[in-house]
Amino acid sequence: MPETEEELAYYREIEDFFAAMRGVPHIVSPKDFQLLRGWWRDRIPLAAVAAGISEVFARRRDRNDRDPVVSLTCLLYTSDAADDNRVV
């Protein structure tokens, strides 16, 4: 469970952004939640997470990949963007 309202807002912002990119509602899985919690603890800015999510969707669009993105864990396997100050 989130410890503060600020932490909860962080999780909701990411969840809402991810759902908007998918075009359908998204319920955070326990695995996704652990990922979110790690980003919160590491102080990864929302803008960096949003940039990473956007990049994943852009890459998939460029490849004409029709499989849906169903989890935030897709951000773990796309690149080593930590060096670029974004989550991907």
Secondary structure by P-SEA (a helix, b strand, c coil): ccccaaaaaaaaaaaaaaaaaacccccccaaaaaaaaaaaaacccaaaaaaaaaaaaaaaaaaccccccccccccccccccccccccc
